[in-house]
Amino acid sequence: MDRYTIKQDEKNGILVLNDKGECVSPKTIVEQVAPRRVFAFDGRMGAGKTTFIKKLCEDLGTTDVVNSPTFAIVNVYEVDGTKDEIYHFDCYRLKDLREAEDFGAEDYLYSGNICFIEWPDIISPLLPEDTVRVKIRVLENGDRELTIE
């Protein structure tokens, strides 16, 4: 289990610090768990899941506008200079597993492309066995604690 601290810096935006207090790129978190490609984000409303995913997508090379796919359920972002895509799910509004199956969630999850999933509980039976679990917790000082399992 790895832990990181996420700080908001007015000048630099989001900073991710490892357990030694060193600044690291969010992209290194993805690289550390390779070849695993599916990430399930857990955290209360307002914990920063979408904000962190936005930073991850930017670091991975997309120039697409990254925002919460709350109503679309899944957004697709192109990775510049490649044929790769990043899939960003927000399952908050799904009523049941059948809705996920109907929009083809498994096709995305098993595509080999990176998938970032907010509110993954409803689709947990569909998730690959090696899904990376990411927990974001708001600390008293407003920073976020990121735990990778």
N, CA and C atoms as an extended XYZ file, in Angstrom:
447
Properties=species:S:1:pos:R:3:atomname:S:1:resname:S:1:resid:I:1 pbc="F F F"
N         0.848       -1.171        0.000 N   MET     1
C         0.000        0.000        0.000 CA  MET     1
C         0.895        1.236        0.000 C   MET     1
N         0.659        2.134       -0.948 N   ASP     2
C         1.409        3.378       -1.046 CA  ASP     2
C         0.515        4.535       -0.633 C   ASP     2
N         1.120        5.525        0.033 N   ARG     3
C         0.376        6.715        0.453 CA  ARG     3
C         1.043        7.962       -0.106 C   ARG     3
N         0.202        8.894       -0.508 N   TYR     4
C         0.660       10.171       -1.031 CA  TYR     4
C        -0.181       11.270       -0.389 C   TYR     4
N         0.357       12.464       -0.391 N   THR     5
C        -0.389       13.630        0.056 CA  THR     5
C        -0.594       14.528       -1.150 C   THR     5
N        -1.820       14.992       -1.316 N   ILE     6
C        -2.139       15.906       -2.406 CA  ILE     6
C        -2.365       17.277       -1.795 C   ILE     6
N        -1.614       18.240       -2.274 N   LYS     7
C        -1.741       19.612       -1.802 CA  LYS     7
C        -2.173       20.497       -2.962 C   LYS     7
N        -2.964       21.488       -2.653 N   GLN     8
C        -3.359       22.484       -3.647 CA  GLN     8
C        -2.424       23.670       -3.489 C   GLN     8
N        -1.740       24.028       -4.566 N   ASP     9
C        -0.805       25.143       -4.553 CA  ASP     9
C        -1.308       26.177       -5.552 C   ASP     9
N        -1.501       27.411       -5.096 N   GLU    10
C        -2.052       28.447       -5.977 CA  GLU    10
C        -1.198       28.686       -7.216 C   GLU    10
N         0.107       28.571       -7.064 N   LYS    11
C         1.012       28.826       -8.186 CA  LYS    11
C         1.133       27.619       -9.125 C   LYS    11
N         1.244       26.423       -8.538 N   ASN    12
C         1.529       25.228       -9.333 CA  ASN    12
C         0.348       24.284       -9.505 C   ASN    12
N        -0.788       24.585       -8.913 N   GLY    13
C        -1.936       23.683       -8.998 CA  GLY    13
C        -1.812       22.555       -7.996 C   GLY    13
N        -2.052       21.344       -8.451 N   ILE    14
C        -2.006       20.181       -7.566 CA  ILE    14
C        -0.578       19.662       -7.457 C   ILE    14
N        -0.159       19.438       -6.226 N   LEU    15
C         1.138       18.827       -5.966 CA  LEU    15
C         0.904       17.481       -5.296 C   LEU    15
N         1.611       16.454       -5.754 N   VAL    16
C         1.519       15.130       -5.155 CA  VAL    16
C         2.856       14.840       -4.498 C   VAL    16
N         2.797       14.536       -3.199 N   LEU    17
C         4.012       14.282       -2.427 CA  LEU    17
C         4.036       12.827       -1.982 C   LEU    17
N         5.203       12.183       -2.127 N   ASN    18
C         5.335       10.810       -1.643 CA  ASN    18
C         5.540       10.825       -0.130 C   ASN    18
N         5.760        9.652        0.454 N   ASP    19
C         5.889        9.569        1.906 CA  ASP    19
C         7.152       10.252        2.448 C   ASP    19
N         8.080       10.605        1.567 N   LYS    20
C         9.280       11.340        1.970 CA  LYS    20
C         9.109       12.844        1.805 C   LYS    20
N         7.937       13.263        1.325 N   GLY    21
C         7.670       14.679        1.105 CA  GLY    21
C         8.187       15.199       -0.219 C   GLY    21
N         8.629       14.282       -1.094 N   GLU    22
C         9.131       14.667       -2.412 CA  GLU    22
C         7.972       14.791       -3.396 C   GLU    22
N         8.039       15.790       -4.240 N   CYS    23
C         7.013       16.015       -5.256 CA  CYS    23
C         7.173       14.965       -6.359 C   CYS    23
N         6.071       14.289       -6.702 N   VAL    24
C         6.095       13.292       -7.765 CA  VAL    24
C         4.988       13.594       -8.767 C   VAL    24
N         5.162       13.135       -9.972 N   SER    25
C         4.137       13.282      -11.001 CA  SER    25
C         3.046       12.249      -10.752 C   SER    25
N         1.779       12.631      -10.870 N   PRO    26
C         0.710       11.630      -10.756 CA  PRO    26
C         0.908       10.469      -11.737 C   PRO    26
N         1.533       10.754      -12.862 N   LYS    27
C         1.792        9.719      -13.869 CA  LYS    27
C         2.638        8.578      -13.286 C   LYS    27
N         3.534        8.885      -12.353 N   THR    28
C         4.378        7.836      -11.767 CA  THR    28
C         3.547        6.827      -10.986 C   THR    28
N         2.417        7.265      -10.452 N   ILE    29
C         1.536        6.336       -9.733 CA  ILE    29
C         0.994        5.294      -10.706 C   ILE    29
N         0.594        5.727      -11.886 N   VAL    30
C         0.098        4.810      -12.910 CA  VAL    30
C         1.227        3.879      -13.354 C   VAL    30
N         2.398        4.439      -13.554 N   GLU    31
C         3.547        3.642      -14.006 CA  GLU    31
C         3.955        2.596      -12.972 C   GLU    31
N         3.823        2.910      -11.687 N   GLN    32
C         4.232        1.986      -10.624 CA  GLN    32
C         3.372        0.728      -10.565 C   GLN    32
N         2.132        0.823      -10.993 N   VAL    33
C         1.250       -0.339      -10.915 CA  VAL    33
C         1.071       -1.039      -12.259 C   VAL    33
N         1.777       -0.571      -13.280 N   ALA    34
C         1.700       -1.193      -14.607 CA  ALA    34
C         2.033       -2.674      -14.468 C   ALA    34
N         1.393       -3.513      -15.225 N   PRO    35
C         0.542       -3.262      -16.376 CA  PRO    35
C        -0.937       -3.071      -16.023 C   PRO    35
N        -1.267       -2.969      -14.742 N   ARG    36
C        -2.668       -2.777      -14.361 CA  ARG    36
C        -3.171       -1.463      -14.949 C   ARG    36
N        -4.410       -1.465      -15.465 N   ARG    37
C        -4.916       -0.313      -16.222 CA  ARG    37
C        -6.246        0.241      -15.707 C   ARG    37
N        -6.873       -0.435      -14.758 N   VAL    38
C        -8.181        0.004      -14.262 CA  VAL    38
C        -8.026        0.499      -12.825 C   VAL    38
N        -8.502        1.722      -12.577 N   PHE    39
C        -8.352        2.384      -11.285 CA  PHE    39
C        -9.722        2.746      -10.736 C   PHE    39
N       -10.064        2.228       -9.564 N   ALA    40
C       -11.347        2.497       -8.914 CA  ALA    40
C       -11.111        3.495       -7.782 C   ALA    40
N       -11.709        4.679       -7.899 N   PHE    41
C       -11.511        5.758       -6.938 CA  PHE    41
C       -12.632        5.794       -5.918 C   PHE    41
N       -12.243        5.772       -4.649 N   ASP    42
C       -13.200        5.838       -3.554 CA  ASP    42
C       -12.905        7.089       -2.733 C   ASP    42
N       -13.935        7.822       -2.415 N   GLY    43
C       -13.801        9.025       -1.588 CA  GLY    43
C       -15.142        9.723       -1.532 C   GLY    43
N       -15.357       10.427       -0.458 N   ARG    44
C       -16.655       11.091       -0.313 CA  ARG    44
C       -16.822       12.193       -1.356 C   ARG    44
N       -18.018       12.686       -1.487 N   MET    45
C       -18.312       13.787       -2.395 CA  MET    45
C       -17.412       14.972       -2.019 C   MET    45
N       -16.750       15.544       -3.011 N   GLY    46
C       -15.880       16.687       -2.765 CA  GLY    46
C       -14.478       16.343       -2.303 C   GLY    46
N       -14.136       15.060       -2.278 N   ALA    47
C       -12.803       14.653       -1.818 CA  ALA    47
C       -11.708       14.979       -2.825 C   ALA    47
N       -12.079       15.164       -4.097 N   GLY    48
C       -11.088       15.508       -5.099 CA  GLY    48
C       -10.829       14.433       -6.131 C   GLY    48
N       -11.740       13.487       -6.263 N   LYS    49
C       -11.552       12.411       -7.236 CA  LYS    49
C       -11.421       12.959       -8.654 C   LYS    49
N       -12.372       13.780       -9.069 N   THR    50
C       -12.347       14.323      -10.432 CA  THR    50
C       -11.134       15.224      -10.639 C   THR    50
N       -10.810       16.035       -9.655 N   THR    51
C        -9.656       16.935       -9.766 CA  THR    51
C        -8.371       16.143       -9.954 C   THR    51
N        -8.211       15.060       -9.186 N   PHE    52
C        -7.009       14.248       -9.314 CA  PHE    52
C        -6.986       13.518      -10.653 C   PHE    52
N        -8.120       12.997      -11.086 N   ILE    53
C        -8.185       12.313      -12.381 CA  ILE    53
C        -7.848       13.288      -13.506 C   ILE    53
N        -8.311       14.516      -13.392 N   LYS    54
C        -7.980       15.529      -14.395 CA  LYS    54
C        -6.466       15.705      -14.491 C   LYS    54
N        -5.801       15.808      -13.355 N   LYS    55
C        -4.339       15.961      -13.335 CA  LYS    55
C        -3.665       14.715      -13.917 C   LYS    55
N        -4.161       13.540      -13.567 N   LEU    56
C        -3.611       12.300      -14.127 CA  LEU    56
C        -3.709       12.295      -15.648 C   LEU    56
N        -4.878       12.651      -16.161 N   CYS    57
C        -5.084       12.655      -17.620 CA  CYS    57
C        -4.142       13.632      -18.308 C   CYS    57
N        -3.970       14.815      -17.733 N   GLU    58
C        -3.038       15.796      -18.303 CA  GLU    58
C        -1.626       15.240      -18.323 C   GLU    58
N        -1.206       14.629      -17.205 N   ASP    59
C         0.149       14.069      -17.122 CA  ASP    59
C         0.348       12.891      -18.070 C   ASP    59
N        -0.735       12.202      -18.390 N   LEU    60
C        -0.650       11.059      -19.313 CA  LEU    60
C        -0.701       11.487      -20.772 C   LEU    60
N        -0.925       12.784      -21.025 N   GLY    61
C        -0.791       13.289      -22.385 CA  GLY    61
C        -2.055       13.683      -23.109 C   GLY    61
N        -3.166       13.857      -22.416 N   THR    62
C        -4.350       14.319      -23.127 CA  THR    62
C        -4.458       15.839      -23.033 C   THR    62
N        -4.885       16.437      -24.107 N   THR    63
C        -5.181       17.872      -24.086 CA  THR    63
C        -6.685       18.099      -24.172 C   THR    63
N        -7.445       16.995      -24.147 N   ASP    64
C        -8.902       17.100      -24.122 CA  ASP    64
C        -9.340       17.753      -22.814 C   ASP    64
N       -10.511       18.348      -22.820 N   VAL    65
C       -11.080       18.904      -21.602 CA  VAL    65
C       -11.541       17.738      -20.738 C   VAL    65
N       -11.002       17.673      -19.528 N   VAL    66
C       -11.341       16.596      -18.602 CA  VAL    66
C       -12.295       17.152      -17.560 C   VAL    66
N       -13.483       16.562      -17.501 N   ASN    67
C       -14.443       16.954      -16.481 CA  ASN    67
C       -15.246       15.732      -16.062 C   ASN    67
N       -16.062       15.905      -15.053 N   SER    68
C       -16.824       14.781      -14.527 CA  SER    68
C       -17.847       14.291      -15.546 C   SER    68
N       -17.841       12.987      -15.814 N   PRO    69
C       -18.826       12.432      -16.743 CA  PRO    69
C       -20.122       12.029      -16.043 C   PRO    69
N       -20.547       12.821      -15.066 N   THR    70
C       -21.712       12.471      -14.255 CA  THR    70
C       -22.926       12.118      -15.093 C   THR    70
N       -23.238       12.909      -16.099 N   PHE    71
C       -24.435       12.639      -16.884 CA  PHE    71
C       -24.155       11.735      -18.078 C   PHE    71
N       -22.949       11.789      -18.611 N   ALA    72
C       -22.589       10.937      -19.747 CA  ALA    72
C       -22.211        9.530      -19.289 C   ALA    72
N       -21.902        9.353      -18.036 N   ILE    73
C       -21.419        8.128      -17.411 CA  ILE    73
C       -19.957        7.843      -17.766 C   ILE    73
N       -19.571        7.974      -19.034 N   VAL    74
C       -18.172        7.742      -19.408 CA  VAL    74
C       -17.729        8.808      -20.417 C   VAL    74
N       -16.560        9.355      -20.168 N   ASN    75
C       -15.917       10.266      -21.118 CA  ASN    75
C       -14.703        9.556      -21.700 C   ASN    75
N       -14.423        9.851      -22.949 N   VAL    76
C       -13.268        9.266      -23.632 CA  VAL    76
C       -12.317       10.406      -23.977 C   VAL    76
N       -11.057       10.271      -23.556 N   TYR    77
C       -10.036       11.281      -23.839 CA  TYR    77
C        -8.956       10.642      -24.705 C   TYR    77
N        -8.547       11.358      -25.729 N   GLU    78
C        -7.458       10.881      -26.579 CA  GLU    78
C        -6.125       11.258      -25.951 C   GLU    78
N        -5.155       10.360      -26.083 N   VAL    79
C        -3.801       10.639      -25.624 CA  VAL    79
C        -3.027       11.147      -26.827 C   VAL    79
N        -2.600       12.398      -26.754 N   ASP    80
C        -1.950       13.046      -27.890 CA  ASP    80
C        -0.755       12.248      -28.397 C   ASP    80
N        -0.660       12.158      -29.705 N   GLY    81
C         0.471       11.496      -30.350 CA  GLY    81
C         0.390        9.979      -30.337 C   GLY    81
N        -0.728        9.431      -29.878 N   THR    82
C        -0.882        7.974      -29.839 CA  THR    82
C        -2.297        7.616      -30.309 C   THR    82
N        -2.549        6.335      -30.374 N   LYS    83
C        -3.910        5.861      -30.652 CA  LYS    83
C        -4.614        5.467      -29.355 C   LYS    83
N        -3.938        5.684      -28.218 N   ASP    84
C        -4.489        5.318      -26.919 CA  ASP    84
C        -5.618        6.253      -26.515 C   ASP    84
N        -6.484        5.715      -25.691 N   GLU    85
C        -7.568        6.500      -25.112 CA  GLU    85
C        -7.595        6.258      -23.603 C   GLU    85
N        -8.130        7.219      -22.887 N   ILE    86
C        -8.357        7.090      -21.455 CA  ILE    86
C        -9.863        7.145      -21.252 C   ILE    86
N       -10.380        6.209      -20.471 N   TYR    87
C       -11.809        6.178      -20.179 CA  TYR    87
C       -12.027        6.640      -18.742 C   TYR    87
N       -12.945        7.579      -18.583 N   HIS    88
C       -13.241        8.174      -17.281 CA  HIS    88
C       -14.716        7.937      -16.979 C   HIS    88
N       -14.980        7.080      -16.006 N   PHE    89
C       -16.340        6.729      -15.610 CA  PHE    89
C       -16.764        7.526      -14.378 C   PHE    89
N       -18.030        7.860      -14.301 N   ASP    90
C       -18.639        8.347      -13.073 CA  ASP    90
C       -19.926        7.547      -12.911 C   ASP    90
N       -19.903        6.584      -12.002 N   CYS    91
C       -21.021        5.653      -11.847 CA  CYS    91
C       -22.031        6.102      -10.789 C   CYS    91
N       -21.911        7.332      -10.332 N   TYR    92
C       -22.772        7.842       -9.264 CA  TYR    92
C       -24.252        7.724       -9.604 C   TYR    92
N       -24.618        7.982      -10.834 N   ARG    93
C       -26.034        8.001      -11.217 CA  ARG    93
C       -26.566        6.657      -11.713 C   ARG    93
N       -25.712        5.652      -11.793 N   LEU    94
C       -26.191        4.338      -12.221 CA  LEU    94
C       -27.120        3.758      -11.156 C   LEU    94
N       -28.215        3.201      -11.603 N   LYS    95
C       -29.186        2.617      -10.665 CA  LYS    95
C       -28.832        1.168      -10.326 C   LYS    95
N       -28.276        0.464      -11.308 N   ASP    96
C       -27.941       -0.934      -11.074 CA  ASP    96
C       -26.889       -1.387      -12.080 C   ASP    96
N       -26.428       -2.590      -11.887 N   LEU    97
C       -25.376       -3.160      -12.721 CA  LEU    97
C       -25.813       -3.286      -14.180 C   LEU    97
N       -27.084       -3.532      -14.392 N   ARG    98
C       -27.594       -3.698      -15.752 CA  ARG    98
C       -27.331       -2.449      -16.604 C   ARG    98
N       -27.471       -1.258      -16.019 N   GLU    99
C       -27.202       -0.023      -16.766 CA  GLU    99
C       -25.762        0.008      -17.268 C   GLU    99
N       -24.834       -0.440      -16.432 N   ALA   100
C       -23.423       -0.484      -16.834 CA  ALA   100
C       -23.225       -1.492      -17.960 C   ALA   100
N       -23.875       -2.620      -17.852 N   GLU   101
C       -23.777       -3.634      -18.907 CA  GLU   101
C       -24.383       -3.111      -20.208 C   GLU   101
N       -25.482       -2.372      -20.108 N   ASP   102
C       -26.157       -1.845      -21.299 CA  ASP   102
C       -25.307       -0.850      -22.079 C   ASP   102
N       -24.491       -0.032      -21.392 N   PHE   103
C       -23.661        0.915      -22.140 CA  PHE   103
C       -22.305        0.322      -22.522 C   PHE   103
N       -22.094       -0.949      -22.206 N   GLY   104
C       -20.873       -1.625      -22.642 CA  GLY   104
C       -19.674       -1.399      -21.747 C   GLY   104
N       -19.894       -1.259      -20.447 N   ALA   105
C       -18.799       -0.999      -19.511 CA  ALA   105
C       -17.662       -2.012      -19.653 C   ALA   105
N       -17.996       -3.272      -19.825 N   GLU   106
C       -16.957       -4.301      -19.917 CA  GLU   106
C       -16.047       -4.090      -21.120 C   GLU   106
N       -16.601       -3.571      -22.215 N   ASP   107
C       -15.773       -3.294      -23.394 CA  ASP   107
C       -14.689       -2.274      -23.052 C   ASP   107
N       -15.050       -1.270      -22.291 N   TYR   108
C       -14.069       -0.265      -21.857 CA  TYR   108
C       -13.077       -0.870      -20.866 C   TYR   108
N       -13.601       -1.575      -19.853 N   LEU   109
C       -12.770       -2.097      -18.770 CA  LEU   109
C       -11.718       -3.097      -19.239 C   LEU   109
N       -12.036       -3.844      -20.280 N   TYR   110
C       -11.128       -4.888      -20.760 CA  TYR   110
C       -10.484       -4.524      -22.096 C   TYR   110
N       -10.480       -3.250      -22.424 N   SER   111
C        -9.936       -2.779      -23.701 CA  SER   111
C        -8.409       -2.706      -23.716 C   SER   111
N        -7.797       -2.687      -22.541 N   GLY   112
C        -6.355       -2.480      -22.460 CA  GLY   112
C        -5.984       -1.019      -22.293 C   GLY   112
N        -6.963       -0.131      -22.407 N   ASN   113
C        -6.725        1.294      -22.166 CA  ASN   113
C        -6.923        1.601      -20.685 C   ASN   113
N        -6.388        2.729      -20.265 N   ILE   114
C        -6.533        3.146      -18.874 CA  ILE   114
C        -7.978        3.556      -18.612 C   ILE   114
N        -8.507        3.086      -17.479 N   CYS   115
C        -9.860        3.442      -17.046 CA  CYS   115
C        -9.786        4.011      -15.634 C   CYS   115
N       -10.342        5.186      -15.457 N   PHE   116
C       -10.470        5.801      -14.140 CA  PHE   116
C       -11.951        5.792      -13.785 C   PHE   116
N       -12.301        5.220      -12.641 N   ILE   117
C       -13.705        5.037      -12.289 CA  ILE   117
C       -14.010        5.704      -10.951 C   ILE   117
N       -14.944        6.659      -10.988 N   GLU   118
C       -15.444        7.270       -9.766 CA  GLU   118
C       -16.715        6.544       -9.361 C   GLU   118
N       -16.930        6.376       -8.059 N   TRP   119
C       -18.103        5.690       -7.511 CA  TRP   119
C       -18.214        4.287       -8.111 C   TRP   119
N       -17.187        3.435       -7.930 N   PRO   120
C       -17.147        2.134       -8.610 CA  PRO   120
C       -17.996        1.031       -7.984 C   PRO   120
N       -18.559        1.247       -6.802 N   ASP   121
C       -19.234        0.155       -6.097 CA  ASP   121
C       -20.294       -0.549       -6.931 C   ASP   121
N       -21.097        0.196       -7.653 N   ILE   122
C       -22.207       -0.396       -8.403 CA  ILE   122
C       -21.717       -1.338       -9.512 C   ILE   122
N       -20.522       -1.079      -10.041 N   ILE   123
C       -20.017       -1.946      -11.120 CA  ILE   123
C       -18.909       -2.881      -10.646 C   ILE   123
N       -18.700       -2.987       -9.338 N   SER   124
C       -17.601       -3.808       -8.832 CA  SER   124
C       -17.605       -5.249       -9.352 C   SER   124
N       -18.774       -5.883       -9.597 N   PRO   125
C       -18.722       -7.242      -10.161 CA  PRO   125
C       -18.106       -7.307      -11.565 C   PRO   125
N       -18.082       -6.186      -12.268 N   LEU   126
C       -17.526       -6.169      -13.623 CA  LEU   126
C       -16.030       -5.851      -13.647 C   LEU   126
N       -15.502       -5.333      -12.551 N   LEU   127
C       -14.115       -4.868      -12.544 CA  LEU   127
C       -13.131       -6.026      -12.650 C   LEU   127
N       -12.037       -5.812      -13.382 N   PRO   128
C       -10.997       -6.842      -13.456 CA  PRO   128
C       -10.458       -7.161      -12.060 C   PRO   128
N        -9.987       -8.363      -11.900 N   GLU   129
C        -9.462       -8.814      -10.617 CA  GLU   129
C        -8.297       -7.947      -10.131 C   GLU   129
N        -7.515       -7.417      -11.063 N   ASP   130
C        -6.329       -6.643      -10.682 CA  ASP   130
C        -6.585       -5.130      -10.642 C   ASP   130
N        -7.829       -4.728      -10.473 N   THR   131
C        -8.166       -3.303      -10.401 CA  THR   131
C        -7.398       -2.635       -9.265 C   THR   131
N        -6.856       -1.473       -9.548 N   VAL   132
C        -6.124       -0.689       -8.545 CA  VAL   132
C        -7.148        0.102       -7.741 C   VAL   132
N        -7.118       -0.057       -6.438 N   ARG   133
C        -8.034        0.667       -5.544 CA  ARG   133
C        -7.337        1.930       -5.052 C   ARG   133
N        -7.988        3.068       -5.277 N   VAL   134
C        -7.432        4.368       -4.896 CA  VAL   134
C        -8.419        5.023       -3.938 C   VAL   134
N        -7.951        5.321       -2.736 N   LYS   135
C        -8.803        5.983       -1.746 CA  LYS   135
C        -8.295        7.404       -1.532 C   LYS   135
N        -9.225        8.343       -1.551 N   ILE   136
C        -8.878        9.739       -1.294 CA  ILE   136
C        -9.642       10.181       -0.053 C   ILE   136
N        -8.887       10.686        0.907 N   ARG   137
C        -9.466       11.133        2.166 CA  ARG   137
C        -9.060       12.576        2.416 C   ARG   137
N       -10.023       13.391        2.833 N   VAL   138
C        -9.751       14.791        3.148 CA  VAL   138
C        -9.187       14.867        4.565 C   VAL   138
N        -8.026       15.506        4.688 N   LEU   139
C        -7.410       15.684        5.998 CA  LEU   139
C        -7.925       16.963        6.653 C   LEU   139
N        -7.715       17.087        7.946 N   GLU   140
C        -8.198       18.257        8.686 CA  GLU   140
C        -7.690       19.578        8.125 C   GLU   140
N        -6.455       19.591        7.603 N   ASN   141
C        -5.874       20.830        7.078 CA  ASN   141
C        -6.286       21.117        5.633 C   ASN   141
N        -7.145       20.267        5.057 N   GLY   142
C        -7.614       20.475        3.682 CA  GLY   142
C        -6.823       19.719        2.637 C   GLY   142
N        -5.635       19.211        2.989 N   ASP   143
C        -4.890       18.364        2.067 CA  ASP   143
C        -5.659       17.069        1.889 C   ASP   143
N        -5.246       16.283        0.901 N   ARG   144
C        -5.853       14.985        0.651 CA  ARG   144
C        -4.814       13.901        0.863 C   ARG   144
N        -5.265       12.791        1.416 N   GLU   145
C        -4.405       11.615        1.533 CA  GLU   145
C        -4.863       10.623        0.475 C   GLU   145
N        -3.928       10.202       -0.339 N   LEU   146
C        -4.197        9.258       -1.420 CA  LEU   146
C        -3.561        7.925       -1.049 C   LEU   146
N        -4.362        6.885       -1.011 N   THR   147
C        -3.855        5.545       -0.681 CA  THR   147
C        -4.109        4.637       -1.874 C   THR   147
N        -3.035        3.955       -2.309 N   ILE   148
C        -3.103        3.038       -3.441 CA  ILE   148
C        -2.996        1.613       -2.910 C   ILE   148
N        -3.973        0.789       -3.230 N   GLU   149
C        -3.939       -0.628       -2.806 CA  GLU   149
C        -3.871       -1.529       -4.017 C   GLU   149
